[in-house]
Structures are given as structure tokens and as C-alpha cells.
């Protein structure tokens, strides 16, 4: 049976919202909220924290110890290499990419993406719900094969490919078999990720209203229908600003490295 592993990439050196990974959300660090939700993804066999070898991220290793969570440490900028270290030390056939800035991650949504990967049974190297995005930003899920990850690790050269792990795969549909899991209606304008102080306050407000019971995407949507002002707290921000910034830093095609 193929083993599936969620790799949660995390560091504390975020430039837009420093220390956000351990920011408090309803009495728990944001990373704890993400880990709890990832553990509930149907069909998932394990989780590994992939953090950096920088001293400032020692606190994340301490978190992992307390949470009984395996971890690896590696390059701060080469996140792709951290993923490779994760599957080398904790072998898996299927990798689920999880980022620590998604404390509203819905295990059921992520489970649908993982289930689609299994349904395709060797006919896809990479399955996601973001190409094109139709779910709220913050419910992003990417599932890919160990073989695809290893090929990216060996061949990717652009800094943006190394930092963001999967662009080497989804930017080359002629080389990798890609699939997408769409939502029935386009909810991609909703912002449920945490990159700014406004994002953090939005997520805290959601937890304050819904913390008494487990909740997912449907419950958050229902809350926003009854309290539409919540949805304006972090409105007007572009999706994937970090990736756009990384692209701007890539060398021009044909330039000498």
C-alpha cells in the first residue's frame, strides 16, 4: 500500500509577518492548528515538520518535540531540499504539501485532493485544487509522487522553483501529468490564509465565533453569510504575493548563473 506523508514547511523568519507560525489563535499556536487539521486529512499516513537549520527556528523543533511530531532541518531558502530530506528520512510514496499559514485548512477538502490522486492510480504525477484556484485561499492542497519530487529536486535551478517546491512540476505539463480538483463554484476571491496582521485578525475572529466545535469550509462560509463584515477585515490583498516576489528575483532566461 502506498504511504502518504504530509510535509509541513515552517520557519519563523517571515518578512511580512514575523513569528506568525507560532502566533496565538484561540489559545493555541497557529502551527498547532495546522497540525491538528492536517492530522485529520482522510487517508493520510503521517506528518513531518520541515523547518530550517537557523537558530531562530529552534523553537519550532521544540514545538515538534512537544507535539510528538517528526521533523527535519535544512536550508532556509531551498524548501525543495527540505522536502527531499523529509522523504529521505521518513520514506513515503505520496507527498501532501501543507504550509503553516493555513489554520483554516479543511481536512475534507484536502482529503478530496488526496482521494483524486489515488483515483487516478498512476495516471497523475501532481494533483491540486489550485490550478486554477476555485477554493478560498488558505485551503490549498497539493499532492504529488515521490518520483516527481525527486526529479524536481535533481533538476530545478530557478530560485522560485527551489523556494516554492512545486512550480517545477505544474509549470511543465508536457513533462508531468497534472490534475485539478475544482469546487462547484469559484470561491478563490476569499482570503483565509495568514500573511499579514489583518489576515491574522480575520482568522482569530473566525475561531472566536466557531471554536466551540470542529469546523471546516462550510461552517466558515455560513459564518461569513451571517457576519459579512468579517470578510472585509483582510480584503483587497493579492493571492500568492510571495510567489510573485520570488519570480521577480529569478534570473532572466538565458542569463549566465
LUMSE-747494 format. One record per residue: residue in one letter; z, y, x of N, C-alpha, C, CB in turn. Coordinates in pm, whole numbers, plus 50000, padded with zeros to 5 digits. Glycine has a CB too. Layout:
<nodes>
koltor,n.c3,n.c2,n.c1,ca.c3,ca.c2,ca.c1,c.c3,c.c2,c.c1,cb.c3,cb.c2,cb.c1
a,Z,Y,X,Z,Y,X,Z,Y,X,Z,Y,X
...
</nodes>
This chain:
<nodes>
koltor,n.c3,n.c2,n.c1,ca.c3,ca.c2,ca.c1,c.c3,c.c2,c.c1,cb.c3,cb.c2,cb.c1
x,50000,49880,50085,50000,50000,50000,50000,50124,50089,50124,50001,49904
x,49910,50218,50061,49902,50341,50140,50030,50424,50123,49778,50424,50100
x,50083,50475,50234,50206,50555,50230,50170,50703,50226,50296,50523,50353
x,50233,50776,50135,50208,50920,50121,50329,50997,50171,50176,50958,49974
x,50303,51103,50244,50407,51184,50307,50382,51331,50280,50414,51157,50459
x,50481,51400,50228,50472,51546,50214,50523,51609,50343,50555,51598,50091
x,50446,51698,50399,50487,51774,50518,50510,51918,50474,50378,51765,50632
x,50635,51962,50490,50672,52099,50455,50675,52182,50583,50809,52104,50382
x,50581,52272,50598,50578,52359,50714,50671,52477,50690,50433,52407,50744
x,50754,52511,50788,50851,52617,50765,50891,52683,50896,50975,52562,50693
x,50912,52812,50889,50967,52889,51000,51038,53010,50942,50855,52932,51102
x,51119,53074,51024,51195,53190,50978,51133,53321,51025,51338,53182,51024
x,51028,53314,51105,50971,53435,51164,50861,53500,51083,50918,53404,51297
x,50865,53490,50951,50765,53555,50867,50764,53705,50892,50791,53526,50718
x,50645,53762,50906,50636,53906,50933,50647,53989,50806,50505,53937,51002
x,50601,53933,50692,50603,54011,50568,50740,54011,50502,50499,53958,50471
x,50812,53901,50512,50946,53892,50453,51030,53801,50544,50940,53836,50305
x,51085,53858,50652,51160,53778,50749,51274,53700,50684,51216,53868,50858
x,51294,53577,50735,51403,53490,50691,51388,53441,50547,51535,53562,50706
x,51270,53460,50487,51255,53427,50345,51280,53279,50317,51117,53466,50297
x,51252,53193,50415,51263,53050,50390,51404,53008,50349,51222,52973,50514
x,51504,53080,50397,51642,53048,50361,51702,53151,50265,51728,53040,50485
x,51618,53235,50206,51667,53333,50109,51732,53263,49990,51553,53424,50060
x,51838,53323,49937,51911,53262,49827,51833,53274,49696,52047,53327,49813
x,51823,53161,49627,51767,53158,49491,51864,53079,49404,51622,53093,49489
x,51936,53151,49320,52033,53088,49228,52129,52997,49301,51960,53010,49121
x,52180,53045,49416,52284,52972,49486,52238,52868,49586,52368,52907,49390
x,52105,52855,49604,52051,52760,49700,51945,52828,49786,51991,52637,49627
x,51931,52787,49913,51821,52841,49993,51686,52807,49931,51827,52788,50137
x,51591,52896,49948,51458,52870,49891,51403,52737,49940,51362,52984,49927
x,51426,52704,50066,51375,52577,50118,51436,52459,50043,51405,52565,50268
x,51562,52468,50006,51624,52360,49928,51556,52344,49793,51774,52387,49908
x,51519,52456,49731,51448,52449,49603,51314,52379,49621,51427,52591,49545
x,51243,52411,49730,51113,52349,49755,51130,52200,49782,51042,52417,49873
x,51228,52164,49865,51251,52023,49898,51284,51943,49773,51364,52009,50001
x,51372,51995,49688,51408,51923,49565,51285,51899,49478,51514,52001,49486
x,51200,51999,49468,51080,51984,49385,50980,51887,49449,51015,52120,49363
x,50966,51894,49581,50875,51801,49648,50923,51657,49633,50862,51836,49797
x,51054,51637,49640,51108,51501,49625,51079,51443,49486,51259,51502,49649
x,51054,51528,49390,51028,51482,49253,50880,51458,49226,51082,51583,49154
x,50793,51477,49325,50650,51453,49303,50626,51305,49280,50566,51504,49424
x,50568,51267,49168,50544,51124,49140,50452,51062,49244,50483,51107,48999
x,50490,50945,49292,50407,50871,49386,50427,50906,49531,50267,50892,49353
x,50515,51002,49560,50539,51043,49698,50639,50948,49763,50590,51190,49704
x,50613,50910,49890,50699,50815,49959,50798,50879,50055,50615,50717,50033
x,50774,51001,50098,50865,51064,50192,50831,51209,50217,50864,50989,50322
x,50923,51280,50285,50907,51421,50318,50950,51442,50462,50988,51512,50221
x,50878,51526,50533,50915,51566,50668,50907,51718,50677,50824,51498,50775
x,51006,51779,50740,51002,51922,50769,50935,51942,50904,51146,51985,50768
x,50833,52026,50908,50763,52058,51033,50791,52203,51068,50610,52031,51022
x,50886,52224,51158,50923,52360,51197,50883,52386,51341,51074,52383,51178
x,50922,52500,51395,50877,52538,51527,50982,52504,51633,50844,52687,51531
x,50939,52514,51758,51031,52491,51869,51099,52619,51915,50958,52428,51985
x,51089,52726,51835,51153,52853,51869,51303,52847,51836,51086,52970,51793
x,51387,52906,51922,51532,52902,51897,51570,52959,51760,51605,52978,52005
x,51493,53057,51713,51525,53117,51584,51515,53021,51468,51435,53233,51560
x,51447,52908,51489,51432,52810,51381,51532,52694,51393,51291,52756,51380
x,51630,52708,51482,51736,52607,51488,51808,52594,51354,51838,52643,51598
x,51816,52703,51281,51883,52699,51150,51810,52607,51052,51894,52840,51091
x,51679,52597,51068,51603,52507,50980,51631,52360,51015,51452,52535,50989
x,51650,52333,51142,51687,52197,51182,51825,52163,51128,51683,52182,51336
x,51917,52257,51133,52049,52234,51075,52040,52208,50925,52141,52354,51103
x,51955,52283,50858,51932,52258,50715,51882,52116,50694,51830,52360,50657
x,51785,52073,50775,51727,51940,50760,51834,51832,50780,51612,51920,50858
x,51920,51852,50878,52028,51755,50901,52117,51743,50777,52112,51796,51024
x,52156,51857,50723,52245,51855,50606,52176,51794,50485,52292,51995,50573
x,52045,51814,50475,51969,51764,50360,51918,51622,50379,51852,51856,50332
x,51955,51559,50492,51908,51423,50522,51755,51418,50519,51967,51322,50422
x,51695,51517,50585,51550,51534,50585,51498,51517,50727,51511,51674,50528
x,51406,51425,50751,51346,51413,50884,51274,51542,50922,51248,51294,50889
x,51264,51570,51053,51197,51691,51097,51125,51667,51229,51298,51805,51112
x,51027,51753,51253,50961,51762,51384,50956,51909,51421,50817,51698,51382
x,50944,51935,51552,50936,52072,51601,50814,52084,51692,51067,52113,51676
x,50743,52198,51678,50625,52217,51760,50586,52363,51768,50510,52135,51706
x,50458,52386,51792,50406,52521,51813,50429,52610,51691,50257,52514,51845
x,50462,52735,51718,50480,52830,51607,50347,52864,51542,50547,52958,51658
x,50242,52882,51621,50113,52925,51566,50020,52810,51532,50044,53017,51663
x,50032,52699,51603,49944,52584,51579,50010,52489,51479,49911,52509,51713
x,50001,52525,51352,50066,52445,51248,49995,52311,51232,50067,52521,51113
x,49866,52308,51257,49791,52182,51251,49850,52081,51349,49642,52206,51282
x,49889,52127,51467,49950,52037,51564,50086,51988,51515,49965,52107,51698
x,50160,52072,51443,50288,52028,51385,50266,51916,51284,50361,52147,51319
x,50160,51929,51204,50130,51823,51107,50096,51693,51179,50013,51865,51015
x,50021,51705,51287,49986,51585,51364,50112,51520,51422,49887,51621,51477
x,50204,51602,51473,50330,51549,51524,50407,51477,51412,50417,51663,51584
x,50403,51535,51292,50476,51477,51180,50427,51337,51147,50463,51565,51057
x,50294,51318,51141,50244,51185,51105,50247,51090,51223,50101,51196,51050
x,50252,51144,51345,50267,51056,51461,50408,50997,51465,50237,51133,51592
x,50507,51079,51433,50646,51033,51436,50688,50965,51306,50739,51149,51465
x,50618,50997,51197,50650,50939,51066,50518,50895,51002,50728,51042,50974
x,50465,50783,51045,50330,50741,51005,50308,50739,50854,50301,50605,51060
x,50191,50789,50815,50152,50791,50674,50001,50786,50666,50208,50917,50601
x,49951,50737,50555,49806,50730,50531,49756,50853,50455,49772,50604,50454
x,49845,50913,50376,49809,51025,50289,49908,51137,50313,49808,50983,50138
x,49858,51259,50333,49943,51373,50361,49933,51471,50246,49904,51441,50494
x,50049,51519,50201,50057,51623,50099,50111,51748,50167,50147,51579,49977
x,50035,51855,50166,50078,51979,50232,50160,52062,50135,49956,52059,50283
x,50281,52100,50178,50370,52183,50098,50415,52300,50184,50492,52101,50046
x,50411,52420,50129,50458,52538,50202,50594,52581,50145,50354,52655,50192
x,50678,52644,50229,50816,52672,50187,50830,52794,50099,50902,52689,50306
x,50719,52861,50071,50725,52984,49991,50685,52958,49846,50635,53090,50051
x,50701,52833,49801,50662,52796,49664,50779,52732,49590,50542,52700,49666
x,50885,52807,49562,51003,52750,49496,50984,52720,49348,51119,52842,49512
x,50866,52754,49293,50834,52716,49155,50734,52601,49151,50777,52837,49080
x,50712,52537,49265,50624,52421,49271,50659,52324,49158,50635,52351,49409
x,50557,52280,49085,50577,52188,48974,50544,52047,49021,50489,52229,48851
x,50643,51957,49028,50615,51820,49074,50507,51750,48992,50741,51738,49069
x,50501,51780,48863,50399,51716,48779,50259,51761,48818,50425,51747,48631
x,50243,51890,48847,50113,51941,48890,50073,51879,49023,50116,52095,48902
x,50166,51880,49118,50136,51818,49248,50106,51670,49231,50254,51838,49346
x,50178,51605,49139,50154,51464,49114,50013,51437,49062,50255,51411,49015
x,49960,51531,48983,49823,51514,48933,49722,51513,49048,49789,51625,48832
x,49746,51600,49146,49654,51607,49260,49664,51478,49342,49686,51730,49349
x,49787,51431,49365,49804,51307,49439,49744,51189,49361,49952,51281,49467
x,49762,51188,49231,49705,51081,49149,49552,51081,49154,49752,51094,49004
x,49493,51201,49157,49347,51210,49167,49298,51155,49299,49300,51354,49149
x,49372,51183,49406,49336,51126,49536,49335,50974,49528,49434,51173,49647
x,49439,50916,49467,49444,50771,49452,49333,50720,49361,49581,50729,49397
x,49303,50794,49254,49199,50751,49160,49064,50741,49229,49191,50847,49041
x,49039,50834,49320,48910,50835,49389,48900,50723,49492,48888,50969,49456
x,49013,50668,49533,49020,50544,49611,48919,50538,49725,48999,50427,49521
x,48936,50627,49823,48849,50625,49939,48722,50703,49925,48816,50487,49972
x,48702,50768,49809,48580,50848,49789,48605,50997,49811,48526,50826,49649
x,48724,51033,49858,48755,51173,49890,48844,51178,50013,48825,51245,49769
x,48816,51275,50098,48900,51297,50216,49006,51403,50189,48814,51339,50335
x,48977,51489,50091,49064,51604,50063,49056,51636,49915,49024,51728,50149
x,49172,51643,49851,49180,51679,49709,49282,51791,49695,49218,51556,49619
x,49249,51893,49616,49341,52004,49596,49327,52058,49454,49316,52117,49700
x,49407,52161,49425,49390,52234,49298,49361,52381,49325,49515,52219,49210
x,49299,52408,49441,49278,52549,49482,49134,52582,49519,49367,52581,49599
x,49041,52492,49498,48900,52521,49534,48809,52485,49418,48859,52443,49662
x,48796,52571,49317,48857,52704,49306,48997,52696,49248,48769,52796,49220
x,49078,52803,49268,49213,52803,49210,49209,52830,49060,49300,52908,49280
x,49284,52750,48986,49299,52773,48842,49445,52765,48800,49215,52672,48762
x,49532,52727,48891,49676,52723,48865,49740,52851,48921,49741,52596,48928
x,49860,52885,48876,49929,53001,48934,49945,52986,49084,50066,53019,48869
x,49932,53097,49155,49954,53099,49299,50100,53063,49325,49919,53239,49360
x,50123,52954,49396,50257,52903,49415,50271,52760,49368,50356,52990,49344
x,50167,52710,49299,50161,52570,49259,50054,52496,49339,50134,52558,49108
x,50010,52557,49449,49904,52499,49530,49946,52364,49587,49865,52595,49642
x,49857,52267,49579,49881,52134,49634,49754,52085,49702,49927,52035,49524
x,49769,52035,49824,49657,51979,49899,49695,51839,49945,49618,52070,50021
x,49604,51745,49925,49625,51606,49964,49506,51562,50046,49645,51514,49839
x,49532,51501,50160,49420,51461,50247,49459,51338,50327,49380,51577,50341
x,49358,51274,50383,49380,51149,50454,49427,51174,50596,49252,51066,50455
x,49493,51075,50651,49534,51081,50791,49411,51097,50881,49614,50955,50830
x,49305,51026,50849,49185,51034,50932,49128,51176,50934,49079,50935,50881
x,49126,51242,50817,49075,51379,50812,49164,51472,50892,49066,51428,50666
x,49296,51455,50882,49388,51538,50960,49366,51517,51109,49534,51508,50923
x,49351,51394,51151,49333,51366,51293,49202,51426,51345,49336,51216,51319
x,49098,51421,51262,48971,51481,51305,48985,51633,51319,48858,51447,51205
x,49052,51695,51223,49076,51839,51233,49158,51871,51356,49147,51892,51107
x,49261,51793,51383,49347,51816,51499,49268,51808,51629,49462,51715,51501
x,49174,51714,51637,49094,51698,51758,48990,51807,51775,49027,51564,51758
x,48930,51851,51664,48809,51931,51674,48825,52079,51640,48707,51874,51585
x,48925,52114,51561,48939,52254,51519,48969,52345,51637,49049,52269,51413
x,48899,52457,51644,48916,52551,51755,48956,52691,51707,48788,52559,51835
x,48914,52731,51589,48946,52865,51542,49096,52878,51515,48866,52898,51414
x,49156,52991,51554,49298,53012,51527,49334,52996,51380,49340,53149,51575
x,49247,53043,51290,49277,53031,51146,49281,52885,51103,49173,53107,51063
x,49196,52800,51161,49198,52658,51129,49326,52592,51178,49077,52588,51189
x,49373,52633,51296,49495,52574,51351,49619,52622,51275,49508,52609,51500
x,49619,52748,51233,49736,52805,51167,49750,52757,51023,49730,52956,51169
x,49637,52742,50952,49643,52714,50809,49609,52568,50774,49548,52805,50736
x,49593,52484,50875,49589,52338,50865,49462,52282,50802,49706,52291,50786
x,49428,52327,50681,49321,52259,50607,49185,52328,50603,49366,52238,50470
x,49169,52455,50643,49036,52516,50631,48926,52439,50703,49039,52656,50684
x,48959,52375,50815,48859,52297,50887,48800,52189,50796,48920,52233,51013
x,48878,52141,50701,48830,52039,50608,48748,52102,50496,48947,51960,50549
x,48809,52194,50421,48742,52242,50299,48628,52340,50327,48843,52307,50208
x,48619,52391,50451,48504,52477,50485,48383,52396,50529,48542,52576,50596
x,48395,52262,50532,48284,52178,50578,48256,52066,50476,48315,52118,50718
x,48207,52102,50360,48180,51999,50259,48070,51901,50301,48141,52063,50129
x,47992,51938,50401,47890,51846,50449,47950,51735,50536,47784,51923,50528
x,48072,51755,50583,48138,51656,50669,48252,51583,50599,48190,51723,50794
x,48317,51651,50504,48432,51591,50437,48408,51586,50286,48561,51672,50467
x,48450,51478,50227,48435,51460,50082,48550,51532,50012,48432,51307,50044
x,48515,51631,49930,48614,51718,49869,48618,51697,49718,48585,51864,49902
x,48737,51717,49660,48751,51712,49514,48856,51814,49473,48791,51567,49465
x,48846,51859,49348,48938,51961,49296,48992,51916,49161,48867,52098,49284
x,49118,51952,49135,49183,51924,49007,49201,52058,48935,49321,51849,49026
x,49119,52088,48835,49129,52217,48767,49227,52214,48652,48993,52260,48717
x,49279,52332,48619,49357,52347,48497,49261,52373,48382,49462,52461,48510
x,49307,52349,48260,49220,52367,48143,49182,52513,48120,49288,52313,48019
x,49265,52606,48168,49231,52748,48162,49272,52812,48295,49301,52821,48041
x,49209,52924,48328,49230,52986,48458,49359,53069,48458,49110,53074,48495
x,49458,53021,48534,49586,53091,48548,49604,53146,48688,49702,52998,48512
x,49495,53156,48764,49505,53191,48906,49552,53334,48930,49373,53169,48973
x,49549,53419,48829,49595,53557,48847,49748,53567,48850,49539,53645,48737
x,49816,53460,48809,49963,53461,48808,50015,53434,48948,50018,53356,48708
x,50112,53514,48989,50163,53505,49126,50307,53453,49124,50157,53644,49198
x,50323,53326,49170,50454,53262,49170,50497,53221,49310,50451,53140,49079
x,50430,53270,49411,50466,53242,49549,50556,53353,49601,50340,53228,49637
x,50612,53336,49721,50705,53436,49776,50656,53482,49913,50849,53378,49786
x,50600,53601,49916,50559,53664,50041,50622,53802,50059,50408,53677,50047
x,50670,53860,49951,50724,53995,49955,50859,53999,49883,50625,54096,49891
x,50929,54111,49900,51057,54129,49831,51039,54124,49680,51122,54262,49872
x,50928,54179,49630,50901,54175,49486,50881,54032,49438,50778,54261,49451
x,50811,53951,49517,50793,53810,49481,50928,53739,49472,50703,53740,49585
x,51014,53766,49568,51145,53701,49569,51227,53739,49446,51222,53738,49696
x,51223,53865,49409,51297,53909,49291,51241,53846,49164,51293,54062,49280
x,51110,53828,49158,51049,53761,49043,51100,53618,49031,50895,53762,49053
x,51096,53544,49142,51140,53405,49139,51288,53396,49105,51112,53336,49275
x,51368,53485,49160,51511,53486,49126,51532,53510,48977,51585,53594,49208
x,51452,53597,48920,51465,53624,48776,51428,53501,48695,51376,53742,48736
x,51324,53429,48736,51285,53308,48665,51397,53205,48669,51156,53249,48726
x,51455,53184,48788,51566,53088,48799,51687,53133,48719,51605,53069,48946
x,51712,53263,48715,51826,53312,48638,51812,53278,48491,51842,53463,48656
x,51689,53280,48440,51666,53250,48299,51659,53100,48271,51537,53316,48253
x,51613,53020,48369,51584,52879,48342,51670,52782,48422,51440,52852,48371
x,51766,52830,48496,51839,52745,48590,51923,52637,48522,51928,52830,48677
x,51951,52650,48394,52039,52554,48328,51974,52418,48307,52084,52608,48196
x,51845,52405,48333,51777,52278,48312,51657,52268,48406,51732,52262,48164
x,51610,52147,48434,51489,52135,48514,51371,52202,48443,51457,51985,48542
x,51286,52266,48519,51172,52333,48457,51050,52323,48546,51206,52480,48427
x,50935,52338,48482,50808,52335,48552,50718,52447,48503,50739,52201,48534
x,50589,52430,48522,50493,52534,48488,50500,52571,48340,50353,52488,48523
x,50510,52474,48252,50509,52503,48108,50627,52592,48069,50514,52373,48027
x,50744,52565,48125,50861,52644,48092,50851,52786,48146,50986,52577,48145
x,50793,52802,48265,50776,52937,48320,50675,53016,48237,50730,52930,48468
x,50568,52951,48196,50469,53018,48110,50532,53061,47978,50349,52925,48084
x,50614,52975,47921,50681,53010,47796,50775,53128,47816,50759,52889,47740
x,50847,53130,47928,50935,53242,47958,50857,53372,47970,51013,53215,48087
x,50742,53368,48035,50662,53489,48052,50603,53538,47920,50549,53464,48152
x,50580,53446,47828,50533,53489,47696,50641,53565,47620,50486,53369,47615
x,50765,53521,47637,50875,53588,47564,50927,53710,47638,50988,53490,47541
x,50909,53712,47770,50955,53826,47852,50841,53872,47942,51081,53787,47937
x,50738,53933,47887,50620,53970,47967,50650,54067,48079,50516,54030,47878
x,50757,54141,48072,50790,54236,48179,50816,54164,48311,50912,54319,48141
x,50862,54039,48304,50884,53963,48428,50755,53950,48508,50940,53825,48396
x,50644,53931,48437,50517,53910,48505,50464,54032,48576,50417,53864,48408
x,50522,54147,48550,50477,54269,48617,50557,54299,48742,50485,54387,48521
x,50662,54223,48768,50751,54253,48880,50680,54247,49014,50868,54157,48880
x,50587,54155,49029,50516,54140,49157,50365,54142,49139,50559,54010,49226
x,50319,54211,49036,50175,54216,49007,50102,54302,49110,50151,54270,48865
x,49970,54282,49118,49885,54368,49199,49871,54327,49344,49937,54504,49195
x,49915,54207,49380,49902,54161,49518,49789,54060,49529,50035,54099,49568
x,49719,54066,49640,49604,53976,49660,49652,53836,49693,49513,54029,49772
x,49575,53739,49649,49605,53599,49680,49563,53569,49823,49534,53504,49580
x,49643,53490,49894,49610,53442,50029,49589,53554,50130,49486,53356,50024
x,49676,53654,50128,49664,53764,50224,49681,53715,50367,49767,53872,50194
x,49770,53619,50387,49793,53568,50522,49669,53502,50580,49908,53469,50521
x,49597,53426,50497,49476,53361,50546,49369,53465,50578,49423,53261,50442
x,49357,53567,50494,49259,53673,50520,49290,53743,50652,49258,53777,50405
x,49417,53764,50680,49457,53826,50806,49421,53737,50924,49607,53857,50807
x,49441,53607,50910,49406,53514,51016,49256,53512,51042,49455,53374,50981
x,49177,53516,50936,49031,53518,50953,48987,53640,51032,48962,53516,50817
x,49051,53753,51005,49016,53876,51077,49044,53864,51226,49093,53994,51019
x,49139,53777,51262,49174,53758,51402,49094,53653,51473,49315,53725,51413
x,49009,53580,51401,48925,53477,51465,48821,53542,51554,48856,53386,51359
x,48785,53478,51666,48677,53532,51748,48544,53526,51674,48667,53457,51881
x,48457,53619,51706,48324,53620,51642,48249,53494,51681,48244,53747,51684
x,48170,53442,51586,48091,53323,51613,47998,53348,51731,48011,53282,51489
x,47996,53257,51824,47911,53270,51940,47977,53343,52054,47787,53339,51903
x,48096,53400,52031,48165,53469,52138,48224,53370,52237,48274,53559,52082
x,48238,53412,52359,48299,53326,52461,48449,53321,52439,48266,53377,52605
x,48509,53202,52430,48652,53191,52407,48732,53259,52518,48692,53045,52397
</nodes>
